[in-house]
Amino acid sequence: MEKKRIVLHFPKDLVDKPLVFRLVKDFGLEFNILKAEVSPKEEGLLVLELKGNDDDFNRGIAYLKKEGVKVQPLSQDVSMDKKKCVACTVCVPLCPTQALVINFDTFEVDFIKERCIACGICIKACPYSAMKISF
């Protein structure tokens, strides 16, 4: 079974529906919530790590899209502009998942997308705007 990280964007009319419950019950997927910004009567954002076989995963994603949820892989949302990064390392100790690390061979900051949960701490912390997030 493979794990995949995705970002779900919920329109306000879907926030009260048990969509993640359906992923478990109807498609046999396991989930881990990495980030949630969901409020009643407002748009919602959910970053999930889903685990299951490819067929169930694809059927679950198709279900979400049919319901009106925008689904993106997490890797599309966070990026680092190496041209702007001056390796000040302000972001490194703040990253809760160690997605930002010092490369001691190059003395640059490396961004490991697979570890990122799109929490946004690095975006707020970077004085050079080298990190960006696009939801």
BELHU-V829756 format. One record per helix or strand of 3 or more residues. SS is the DSSP state (H for helix, E for strand). FROM is the first residue (numbers start at 1). LEN is the number of residues. If there is no record, write none. Layout:
# BELHU-V829756
SS|FROM|LEN ; SS|FROM|LEN
This chain:
# BELHU-V829756
E|2|9 ; H|12|3 ; H|19|9 ; E|30|8 ; E|44|9 ; H|54|14 ; E|70|4 ; H|74|3 ; E|78|3 ; H|92|3 ; E|100|4 ; E|108|4 ; H|113|3 ; H|121|5 ; E|131|3
